[in-house]
Amino acid sequence: MNSQSDHTAEMPAGLRMALTGNLEALNRFSNMSQLAQESFIYGSRRVSSKEEMQSYVNNLVEGSYQG
């Protein structure tokens, strides 16, 4: 199995849904290094609501994500 599949398997469902709903954020996430993706996924586990997850993902597009 390749590393991209491994990351997808570890990704929380809420993060996956939020990224697929924001194609620009999904594109930015896809272009991040493996380490940055892992950090972003890890950070998403601290999010406790759908609204917070949307905001967390939107930070990728707005440039305010500090990974």
Stockholm file with secondary structure:
# STOCKHOLM 1.0

chainA/1-67         MNSQSDHTAEMPAGLRMALTGNLEALNRFSNMSQLAQESFIYGSRRVSSKEEMQSYVNNLVEGSYQG
#=GR chainA/1-67 SS CCHHHHHHHHSCHHHHHHHHTCHHHHHHHHTSCHHHHHHHHHHHTTCCSHHHHHHHHHHHHHTCCCC
#=GC SS_cons        CCHHHHHHHHSCHHHHHHHHTCHHHHHHHHTSCHHHHHHHHHHHTTCCSHHHHHHHHHHHHHTCCCC
//
